[in-house]
Amino acid sequence: MNSQSKTLSVPVRAETLHDANSNDPEHIIRLSEEVARISREKIADIQSITERTRILALNALIESARVGELGRGFAVVAGEVKGVSTEIAEIADTLVKELSEKTSLLETIGRQVVDHLTGQRLVDLALNAIELIDRNLYERTCDVRWWATDSAVVDCLQKPDADIARHASQRLGVILSAYTVYLDLWICDAHGRVVANGRPDRYNAVGSDVSREPWFREAMQTTTGDDYVVADIAANSQLGNQPVATYAAAIRQDAAANGRPIGVLGIHFDWGPQAEAIVQGVRLSDAERGNTRVMLVDANNRVIADAGHGSGRDGFGGATFDLRTNAQESGSYRAPDGTTVGFHRTPGYETYAGLGWYGVLVRS
C-alpha cells in the first residue's frame, strides 16, 4: 500500500480545534454547529456558482440564436450546460434539506449528551459538598454528647456555686481553644438560664434565657445520653448575630446515660467560615469556576451557604432557591433560565441522619 495518502481538508475555526482537544463536553455542540455552518456556506457557494452558470448558459443560447445556423452547435453545448446546472441545483437543494435534518439531529443528540454529562458531574459535586458537611456535623453530635458528661459541666448544675461555675467556664474555654470551629459553649440550667459559657470575655451570655429555644426544649425531653438535638442555621443575637448551627444534649444527673436531665449543654458551631470552606472547596476546574454556583440549601429551600455570594455574617440573609427535586434524592434538570441544576440530598453519616439539606450546583 502506498504510504502517501490524501486527506480532504475542511476549514475549521481555530477555537473549534482548541475545543476539540479540551476536556469540555461542550465542544461536541460547538463542533456540530461548526459542521452546520460549513455545510451552509459551501452549499450556498455551490448554489451561487450554479446560478451564474445557468445565466451564462442562457446568454449563450440567446447569442447562438442570434447568429443563426453558425451558432447551432454552440446552442447544443449551452443547452447541456443549462441542464447540468439545473441538476446541480436540484442536488444542492436536496443536500440542504438532508444536511439540515442531520445536523439538527446531531445538535440535538449532542446537547442531550452534554446535558447528561454536565448534569451527572454537577450531581457528583453536589454529593461531595453535602457529604463533607455531613461528616463535619457528625463530629459536632459526638462533641456535644461527650462534653455534656464532663464532670465540670455536670458539677456546675449539681453544685450551684460561683467558684464551680467559674471552673466550668474555664473548662469550656480550654475546649474552645482546641476546637476552633465553635463560637461558644453554653451550660443552661433546667429553667433555660445560661449559667456558664466558654468565652465570657467575648460574649455576655450568662443570665440569658433560652427556655423558649427549640434546641433547649427538645434536649430537655430526650431520654438517654445518646440523644442530641440540632437546630436550623440561624443568626444568634447573643453571639453578635452571627449564623450558627446549635447542637444540644441534656446534662444528666451524675452524668449517667439514663440520668434525669438537669440542664442542657448548647454548643454553637461557627457556621459562616466552615460552610464557606465547604462550598469554596468543591473541586471545580478553572473554566467551571467561572460559570458555576455552589450552594447548600436546607429542607425549606433556604440558601445557607453560597460560594461567591457569601455565607458568613454579611451573606446570610435567608434567601431561598427554587430547587425542583420532584421528590428525588438526586438528579439534574435544565431550569427555565437555561441553567443546568444538579442536586443531591444529604445521605447522612454514621449516626447523623442529616437535616434534609441539599448540595446544589448551578451551571450557566
VOPAGU-2260 file (C-alpha; in pm, 1 decimal, decimal comma):
REM VOPAGU-2260
SITE   aa  ch    i         X         Y         Z
SITE  MET   A    0       0,0       0,0       0,0
SITE  ASN   A    1     122,0     343,0     -85,5
SITE  SER   A    2     233,6     517,3     233,8
SITE  GLN   A    3     123,9     850,6      93,7
SITE  SER   A    4    -240,7     945,7     117,3
SITE  LYS   A    5    -451,9    1249,1      53,9
SITE  THR   A    6    -699,6    1388,8     300,9
SITE  LEU   A    7    -995,2    1615,6     246,0
SITE  SER   A    8    -923,9    1949,9     405,1
SITE  VAL   A    9   -1223,6    2124,7     563,4
SITE  PRO   A   10   -1166,3    2473,4     706,5
SITE  VAL   A   11   -1242,3    2474,6    1079,9
SITE  ARG   A   12   -1203,9    2773,4    1309,7
SITE  ALA   A   13    -906,4    2771,9    1543,9
SITE  GLU   A   14   -1120,0    2793,4    1857,2
SITE  THR   A   15   -1308,0    2479,3    1746,2
SITE  LEU   A   16    -982,8    2285,1    1716,4
SITE  HIS   A   17    -887,7    2403,6    2062,4
SITE  ASP   A   18   -1224,2    2294,6    2199,1
SITE  ALA   A   19   -1197,5    1953,4    2037,4
SITE  ASN   A   20    -874,6    1892,3    2222,2
SITE  SER   A   21   -1016,2    2010,6    2553,4
SITE  ASN   A   22   -1198,6    1816,0    2822,9
SITE  ASP   A   23   -1507,0    2035,3    2790,5
SITE  PRO   A   24   -1804,1    1828,5    2668,3
SITE  GLU   A   25   -1948,8    2148,6    2522,3
SITE  HIS   A   26   -1704,2    2112,6    2231,8
SITE  ILE   A   27   -1940,3    1846,4    2090,9
SITE  ILE   A   28   -2204,4    2113,2    2045,4
SITE  ARG   A   29   -1958,9    2363,7    1905,3
SITE  LEU   A   30   -1829,3    2106,9    1653,3
SITE  SER   A   31   -2180,3    2021,5    1533,3
SITE  GLU   A   32   -2258,3    2391,9    1499,2
SITE  GLU   A   33   -1936,0    2436,7    1301,1
SITE  VAL   A   34   -2024,1    2147,1    1070,7
SITE  ALA   A   35   -2366,6    2300,5    1012,3
SITE  ARG   A   36   -2208,2    2639,2     938,7
SITE  ILE   A   37   -1956,8    2496,3     691,1
SITE  SER   A   38   -2228,9    2296,5     517,2
SITE  ARG   A   39   -2449,3    2601,8     478,5
SITE  GLU   A   40   -2164,0    2814,2     347,6
SITE  LYS   A   41   -2038,9    2557,8      93,0
SITE  ILE   A   42   -2387,4    2474,7     -33,0
SITE  ALA   A   43   -2453,2    2846,1     -69,5
SITE  ASP   A   44   -2131,5    2870,4    -276,1
SITE  ILE   A   45   -2248,7    2583,3    -497,5
SITE  GLN   A   46   -2589,5    2744,4    -545,6
SITE  SER   A   47   -2426,1    3075,9    -633,2
SITE  ILE   A   48   -2194,9    2917,5    -892,5
SITE  THR   A   49   -2481,3    2711,8   -1036,3
SITE  GLU   A   50   -2698,0    3019,4   -1074,4
SITE  ARG   A   51   -2417,9    3203,6   -1251,8
SITE  THR   A   52   -2364,4    2902,7   -1481,2
SITE  ARG   A   53   -2732,9    2893,1   -1570,0
SITE  ILE   A   54   -2726,6    3263,5   -1654,3
SITE  LEU   A   55   -2417,4    3213,7   -1875,0
SITE  ALA   A   56   -2585,4    2918,0   -2048,1
SITE  LEU   A   57   -2897,6    3127,3   -2109,9
SITE  ASN   A   58   -2688,4    3411,6   -2251,2
SITE  ALA   A   59   -2507,1    3161,0   -2475,0
SITE  LEU   A   60   -2836,4    3026,4   -2608,0
SITE  ILE   A   61   -2951,7    3379,0   -2688,5
SITE  GLU   A   62   -2626,4    3459,4   -2871,0
SITE  SER   A   63   -2630,2    3132,7   -3065,5
SITE  ALA   A   64   -2985,3    3202,5   -3176,0
SITE  ARG   A   65   -2878,6    3543,4   -3297,6
SITE  VAL   A   66   -2604,2    3408,7   -3525,1
SITE  GLY   A   67   -2838,0    3151,0   -3673,1
SITE  GLU   A   68   -2703,2    2833,5   -3837,9
SITE  LEU   A   69   -2346,8    2901,7   -3727,3
SITE  GLY   A   70   -2446,1    2903,0   -3360,4
SITE  ARG   A   71   -2648,0    2578,2   -3370,0
SITE  GLY   A   72   -2364,2    2360,7   -3240,8
SITE  PHE   A   73   -2284,3    2604,6   -2966,5
SITE  ALA   A   74   -2652,2    2611,7   -2869,7
SITE  VAL   A   75   -2643,9    2236,7   -2808,2
SITE  VAL   A   76   -2348,0    2278,6   -2570,9
SITE  ALA   A   77   -2516,2    2572,9   -2397,4
SITE  GLY   A   78   -2832,7    2366,0   -2353,9
SITE  GLU   A   79   -2633,7    2082,7   -2195,9
SITE  VAL   A   80   -2461,6    2327,1   -1960,3
SITE  LYS   A   81   -2800,0    2462,4   -1858,8
SITE  GLY   A   82   -2928,9    2110,2   -1795,6
SITE  VAL   A   83   -2625,1    2018,9   -1586,8
SITE  SER   A   84   -2655,4    2336,0   -1380,2
SITE  THR   A   85   -3023,5    2258,0   -1318,5
SITE  GLU   A   86   -2931,8    1907,6   -1198,3
SITE  ILE   A   87   -2662,9    2051,6    -969,2
SITE  ALA   A   88   -2913,7    2299,9    -830,4
SITE  GLU   A   89   -3156,9    2016,9    -754,9
SITE  ILE   A   90   -2880,6    1816,2    -584,3
SITE  ALA   A   91   -2783,0    2121,8    -380,1
SITE  ASP   A   92   -3143,6    2174,7    -273,4
SITE  THR   A   93   -3170,1    1810,7    -166,3
SITE  LEU   A   94   -2838,5    1838,6      13,9
SITE  VAL   A   95   -2959,7    2146,4     201,3
SITE  LYS   A   96   -3268,0    1961,9     320,5
SITE  GLU   A   97   -3089,7    1640,0     419,9
SITE  LEU   A   98   -2794,0    1811,7     584,0
SITE  SER   A   99   -3023,6    2046,1     772,0
SITE  GLU   A  100   -3213,5    1749,8     914,7
SITE  LYS   A  101   -2898,8    1554,9    1000,9
SITE  THR   A  102   -2708,5    1844,9    1154,6
SITE  SER   A  103   -3017,1    1940,6    1356,6
SITE  LEU   A  104   -3040,3    1581,9    1482,4
SITE  LEU   A  105   -2666,7    1584,3    1554,8
SITE  GLU   A  106   -2701,5    1904,5    1757,2
SITE  THR   A  107   -2997,9    1760,6    1948,1
SITE  ILE   A  108   -2813,6    1439,4    2030,8
SITE  GLY   A  109   -2501,7    1635,6    2118,5
SITE  ARG   A  110   -2698,8    1862,8    2351,1
SITE  GLN   A  111   -2854,9    1559,3    2519,8
SITE  VAL   A  112   -2512,0    1403,0    2570,4
SITE  VAL   A  113   -2369,2    1727,5    2704,7
SITE  ASP   A  114   -2668,3    1780,8    2933,8
SITE  HIS   A  115   -2630,5    1428,5    3070,5
SITE  LEU   A  116   -2255,6    1460,4    3127,0
SITE  THR   A  117   -2288,7    1809,0    3276,2
SITE  GLY   A  118   -2580,0    1707,4    3495,7
SITE  GLN   A  119   -2403,2    1397,5    3625,0
SITE  ARG   A  120   -2091,3    1595,4    3709,4
SITE  LEU   A  121   -2295,3    1855,3    3895,4
SITE  VAL   A  122   -2474,7    1579,4    4089,6
SITE  ASP   A  123   -2141,4    1419,7    4182,7
SITE  LEU   A  124   -2001,5    1752,0    4301,4
SITE  ALA   A  125   -2322,6    1827,2    4493,2
SITE  LEU   A  126   -2291,1    1491,8    4671,4
SITE  ASN   A  127   -1929,1    1568,6    4752,0
SITE  ALA   A  128   -2024,0    1902,0    4909,7
SITE  ILE   A  129   -2310,0    1765,3    5119,7
SITE  GLU   A  130   -2106,8    1463,6    5231,7
SITE  LEU   A  131   -1828,4    1690,4    5354,0
SITE  ILE   A  132   -2065,7    1896,6    5566,6
SITE  ASP   A  133   -2239,6    1581,7    5695,6
SITE  ARG   A  134   -1911,9    1436,3    5816,9
SITE  ASN   A  135   -1822,7    1767,1    5975,7
SITE  LEU   A  136   -2155,4    1793,8    6156,3
SITE  TYR   A  137   -2147,8    1430,4    6265,4
SITE  GLU   A  138   -1843,1    1522,3    6473,4
SITE  ARG   A  139   -2046,6    1801,0    6634,7
SITE  THR   A  140   -2303,3    1543,6    6752,7
SITE  CYS   A  141   -2022,0    1345,2    6911,2
SITE  ASP   A  142   -1876,8    1655,7    7076,3
SITE  VAL   A  143   -2197,9    1769,4    7245,9
SITE  ARG   A  144   -2281,4    1425,2    7386,4
SITE  TRP   A  145   -1929,9    1377,6    7516,2
SITE  TRP   A  146   -1889,6    1721,4    7672,4
SITE  ALA   A  147   -2230,4    1700,4    7839,7
SITE  THR   A  148   -2080,9    1428,0    8063,5
SITE  ASP   A  149   -1772,2    1630,8    8160,4
SITE  SER   A  150   -1751,0    1647,4    8539,5
SITE  ALA   A  151   -1703,3    2025,3    8539,8
SITE  VAL   A  152   -2017,4    2067,0    8328,8
SITE  VAL   A  153   -2225,3    1833,2    8547,3
SITE  ASP   A  154   -2097,3    1982,8    8874,1
SITE  CYS   A  155   -2187,6    2331,2    8751,7
SITE  LEU   A  156   -2556,0    2231,3    8774,0
SITE  GLN   A  157   -2544,7    1978,5    9057,3
SITE  LYS   A  158   -2347,4    2202,9    9290,7
SITE  PRO   A  159   -2450,5    2561,3    9212,2
SITE  ASP   A  160   -2163,7    2781,5    9327,0
SITE  ALA   A  161   -1978,7    3080,3    9181,0
SITE  ASP   A  162   -1639,8    2907,1    9200,4
SITE  ILE   A  163   -1773,1    2587,5    9040,9
SITE  ALA   A  164   -1939,6    2789,9    8764,5
SITE  ARG   A  165   -1613,3    2976,1    8709,9
SITE  HIS   A  166   -1425,4    2647,0    8687,7
SITE  ALA   A  167   -1680,2    2514,9    8435,5
SITE  SER   A  168   -1635,6    2830,3    8229,2
SITE  GLN   A  169   -1259,7    2781,6    8230,9
SITE  ARG   A  170   -1306,3    2420,1    8129,1
SITE  LEU   A  171   -1524,7    2524,6    7836,7
SITE  GLY   A  172   -1259,7    2780,8    7743,6
SITE  VAL   A  173    -997,4    2506,0    7726,0
SITE  ILE   A  174   -1222,6    2307,3    7493,3
SITE  LEU   A  175   -1276,1    2612,3    7272,7
SITE  SER   A  176    -904,6    2673,1    7246,4
SITE  ALA   A  177    -868,5    2328,9    7088,7
SITE  TYR   A  178   -1190,5    2327,1    6887,9
SITE  THR   A  179   -1181,1    2648,7    6689,8
SITE  VAL   A  180   -1495,0    2566,7    6490,0
SITE  TYR   A  181   -1717,6    2688,1    6775,6
SITE  LEU   A  182   -1818,4    3040,7    6869,2
SITE  ASP   A  183   -1919,9    2949,5    7224,0
SITE  LEU   A  184   -2039,2    2671,8    7454,8
SITE  TRP   A  185   -2324,2    2730,5    7699,9
SITE  ILE   A  186   -2429,1    2547,3    8014,7
SITE  CYS   A  187   -2801,2    2604,0    8077,7
SITE  ASP   A  188   -2990,2    2504,5    8391,1
SITE  ALA   A  189   -3324,1    2323,4    8387,1
SITE  HIS   A  190   -3511,1    2654,5    8362,2
SITE  GLY   A  191   -3323,9    2762,2    8049,0
SITE  ARG   A  192   -3092,9    3014,6    8212,2
SITE  VAL   A  193   -2732,3    3023,2    8087,7
SITE  VAL   A  194   -2512,0    2979,4    8397,5
SITE  ALA   A  195   -2169,4    2948,5    8230,2
SITE  ASN   A  196   -2009,7    2993,3    7889,8
SITE  GLY   A  197   -1666,5    2936,1    7741,6
SITE  ARG   A  198   -1594,1    3289,1    7621,5
SITE  PRO   A  199   -1730,9    3527,7    7886,8
SITE  ASP   A  200   -1478,7    3791,7    7777,2
SITE  ARG   A  201   -1631,2    3796,2    7428,1
SITE  TYR   A  202   -1996,5    3703,3    7474,2
SITE  ASN   A  203   -2211,0    3819,3    7764,4
SITE  ALA   A  204   -2430,1    3507,2    7760,0
SITE  VAL   A  205   -2457,6    3427,4    8132,8
SITE  GLY   A  206   -2806,8    3506,0    8257,0
SITE  SER   A  207   -2965,0    3479,4    7912,4
SITE  ASP   A  208   -3296,7    3298,1    7892,9
SITE  VAL   A  209   -3304,2    3022,4    7627,8
SITE  SER   A  210   -3605,9    2839,0    7764,4
SITE  ARG   A  211   -3805,5    2914,7    7450,0
SITE  GLU   A  212   -3538,4    2795,1    7212,0
SITE  PRO   A  213   -3642,1    2469,3    7036,8
SITE  TRP   A  214   -3297,4    2318,5    7088,6
SITE  PHE   A  215   -3323,6    2368,6    7465,8
SITE  ARG   A  216   -3677,7    2235,3    7499,9
SITE  GLU   A  217   -3613,2    1932,5    7279,2
SITE  ALA   A  218   -3286,0    1848,2    7453,4
SITE  MET   A  219   -3462,6    1850,1    7792,3
SITE  GLN   A  220   -3709,1    1596,6    7655,5
SITE  THR   A  221   -3450,5    1345,0    7534,5
SITE  THR   A  222   -3445,1    1010,2    7710,5
SITE  THR   A  223   -3080,5     898,6    7712,3
SITE  GLY   A  224   -2729,8    1034,6    7691,1
SITE  ASP   A  225   -2708,5     900,4    7336,3
SITE  ASP   A  226   -2961,4    1158,5    7218,9
SITE  TYR   A  227   -2885,9    1501,5    7079,7
SITE  VAL   A  228   -3071,8    1788,5    6916,9
SITE  VAL   A  229   -2972,2    2015,8    6630,5
SITE  ALA   A  230   -3135,3    2344,8    6531,5
SITE  ASP   A  231   -3164,8    2502,2    6187,4
SITE  ILE   A  232   -2897,4    2753,7    6091,1
SITE  ALA   A  233   -2991,5    3085,3    6249,6
SITE  ALA   A  234   -2833,8    3416,4    6344,7
SITE  ASN   A  235   -2778,7    3434,6    6721,6
SITE  SER   A  236   -2825,8    3775,3    6883,2
SITE  GLN   A  237   -2611,2    3677,4    7183,9
SITE  LEU   A  238   -2324,2    3588,0    6950,7
SITE  GLY   A  239   -2307,4    3907,7    6750,1
SITE  ASN   A  240   -2587,8    3798,7    6515,8
SITE  GLN   A  241   -2355,5    3551,0    6353,0
SITE  PRO   A  242   -2510,6    3241,9    6189,1
SITE  VAL   A  243   -2467,0    2929,5    6399,6
SITE  ALA   A  244   -2560,6    2564,5    6392,8
SITE  THR   A  245   -2655,3    2487,2    6752,6
SITE  TYR   A  246   -2620,2    2132,9    6884,0
SITE  ALA   A  247   -2757,2    2042,6    7224,0
SITE  ALA   A  248   -2763,3    1749,6    7464,0
SITE  ALA   A  249   -2913,4    1707,5    7807,0
SITE  ILE   A  250   -2679,1    1730,2    8105,6
SITE  ARG   A  251   -2789,4    1437,2    8324,6
SITE  GLN   A  252   -2777,7    1366,7    8695,0
SITE  ASP   A  253   -2438,0    1219,7    8789,9
SITE  ALA   A  254   -2353,3    1206,5    8415,1
SITE  ALA   A  255   -2543,6     877,3    8395,2
SITE  ALA   A  256   -2665,7     778,3    8047,9
SITE  ASN   A  257   -3019,3     733,1    8181,8
SITE  GLY   A  258   -2998,4    1001,0    8446,9
SITE  ARG   A  259   -3256,2    1273,4    8495,6
SITE  PRO   A  260   -3197,5    1583,6    8278,5
SITE  ILE   A  261   -3077,7    1870,4    8499,7
SITE  GLY   A  262   -2995,7    2112,9    8220,9
SITE  VAL   A  263   -2863,6    2142,2    7866,3
SITE  LEU   A  264   -2526,0    2193,2    7703,0
SITE  GLY   A  265   -2559,2    2402,6    7386,9
SITE  ILE   A  266   -2263,2    2425,0    7150,3
SITE  HIS   A  267   -2268,9    2689,4    6877,0
SITE  PHE   A  268   -2092,1    2583,3    6558,0
SITE  ASP   A  269   -1940,4    2880,4    6373,4
SITE  TRP   A  270   -2136,9    2822,7    6053,5
SITE  GLY   A  271   -2012,2    3105,7    5829,6
SITE  PRO   A  272   -1645,4    3023,0    5772,2
SITE  GLN   A  273   -1697,0    2646,9    5793,9
SITE  ALA   A  274   -1973,8    2647,8    5532,9
SITE  GLU   A  275   -1774,5    2884,2    5312,8
SITE  ALA   A  276   -1482,1    2642,4    5320,4
SITE  ILE   A  277   -1711,8    2361,8    5204,6
SITE  VAL   A  278   -1869,0    2540,4    4907,1
SITE  GLN   A  279   -1544,9    2705,6    4802,2
SITE  GLY   A  280   -1362,6    2373,2    4833,5
SITE  VAL   A  281   -1569,1    2191,5    4570,1
SITE  ARG   A  282   -1324,1    2074,0    4305,2
SITE  LEU   A  283   -1417,2    2275,5    4001,1
SITE  SER   A  284   -1189,1    2336,8    3706,2
SITE  ASP   A  285   -1086,6    2693,3    3632,6
SITE  ALA   A  286   -1336,5    2706,8    3346,9
SITE  GLU   A  287   -1615,4    2565,2    3562,9
SITE  ARG   A  288   -1548,1    2800,8    3849,6
SITE  GLY   A  289   -1630,4    3098,2    3631,1
SITE  ASN   A  290   -1983,8    2980,1    3547,2
SITE  THR   A  291   -2082,8    2752,0    3835,9
SITE  ARG   A  292   -2263,6    2846,8    4155,2
SITE  VAL   A  293   -2221,6    2614,4    4454,9
SITE  MET   A  294   -2475,7    2618,3    4736,5
SITE  LEU   A  295   -2601,6    2435,7    5041,5
SITE  VAL   A  296   -2980,5    2454,2    5069,0
SITE  ASP   A  297   -3180,1    2349,1    5373,7
SITE  ALA   A  298   -3503,8    2146,3    5381,5
SITE  ASN   A  299   -3705,4    2465,0    5328,3
SITE  ASN   A  300   -3504,7    2566,2    5019,5
SITE  ARG   A  301   -3330,1    2835,7    5219,4
SITE  VAL   A  302   -2977,5    2908,6    5095,4
SITE  ILE   A  303   -2745,7    2851,0    5393,3
SITE  ALA   A  304   -2414,9    2867,1    5204,8
SITE  ASP   A  305   -2339,0    3016,3    4866,2
SITE  ALA   A  306   -1995,8    3023,1    4704,4
SITE  GLY   A  307   -1925,7    3368,1    4568,6
SITE  HIS   A  308   -2232,6    3516,7    4734,6
SITE  GLY   A  309   -2116,2    3493,5    5093,9
SITE  SER   A  310   -2225,2    3252,7    5363,9
SITE  GLY   A  311   -2090,8    3432,6    5666,9
SITE  ARG   A  312   -2247,6    3717,5    5861,0
SITE  ASP   A  313   -2280,8    3953,0    5564,6
SITE  GLY   A  314   -2413,4    3692,1    5318,9
SITE  PHE   A  315   -2652,8    3501,2    5543,4
SITE  GLY   A  316   -2984,3    3664,4    5464,4
SITE  GLY   A  317   -3227,0    3375,3    5441,8
SITE  ALA   A  318   -3264,2    3387,5    5062,1
SITE  THR   A  319   -3434,3    3088,3    4902,2
SITE  PHE   A  320   -3360,8    2888,8    4587,3
SITE  ASP   A  321   -3633,3    2733,6    4373,2
SITE  LEU   A  322   -3496,7    2377,9    4384,7
SITE  ARG   A  323   -3712,4    2137,2    4184,4
SITE  THR   A  324   -3630,3    1788,4    4307,1
SITE  ASN   A  325   -3956,8    1616,3    4211,9
SITE  ALA   A  326   -3916,2    1417,1    4534,2
SITE  GLN   A  327   -3587,2    1270,7    4408,5
SITE  GLU   A  328   -3279,2    1221,9    4625,4
SITE  SER   A  329   -3055,9    1342,9    4345,9
SITE  GLY   A  330   -3071,3    1449,8    3986,4
SITE  SER   A  331   -3029,1    1734,0    3740,7
SITE  TYR   A  332   -3252,1    1944,8    3521,0
SITE  ARG   A  333   -3247,8    2243,8    3289,1
SITE  ALA   A  334   -3407,1    2543,5    3457,3
SITE  PRO   A  335   -3633,6    2791,4    3272,0
SITE  ASP   A  336   -3348,0    3042,8    3260,5
SITE  GLY   A  337   -3133,2    2793,4    3066,0
SITE  THR   A  338   -2901,5    2698,6    3352,3
SITE  THR   A  339   -2834,8    2337,2    3444,8
SITE  VAL   A  340   -2904,0    2246,8    3808,0
SITE  GLY   A  341   -2755,3    1942,8    3980,8
SITE  PHE   A  342   -2853,5    1844,3    4334,3
SITE  HIS   A  343   -2803,7    1572,2    4593,6
SITE  ARG   A  344   -2982,6    1529,4    4924,4
SITE  THR   A  345   -2786,9    1467,0    5242,9
SITE  PRO   A  346   -2713,0    1095,0    5279,8
SITE  GLY   A  347   -2615,1    1139,6    5645,9
SITE  TYR   A  348   -2308,5     993,4    5809,4
SITE  GLU   A  349   -2283,9     727,6    6079,7
SITE  THR   A  350   -2544,7     817,0    6344,9
SITE  TYR   A  351   -2606,8    1161,5    6194,5
SITE  ALA   A  352   -2910,9    1135,9    5966,8
SITE  GLY   A  353   -2881,2    1492,7    5843,7
SITE  LEU   A  354   -3150,0    1759,5    5824,1
SITE  GLY   A  355   -3275,5    1712,5    5470,1
SITE  TRP   A  356   -3025,2    1957,9    5325,6
SITE  TYR   A  357   -2909,8    1954,5    4963,5
SITE  GLY   A  358   -2586,1    2024,4    4789,0
SITE  VAL   A  359   -2675,6    2227,7    4478,8
SITE  LEU   A  360   -2468,8    2337,2    4179,3
SITE  VAL   A  361   -2595,5    2566,6    3903,9
SITE  ARG   A  362   -2408,8    2582,5    3571,2
SITE  SER   A  363   -2478,7    2871,8    3337,5
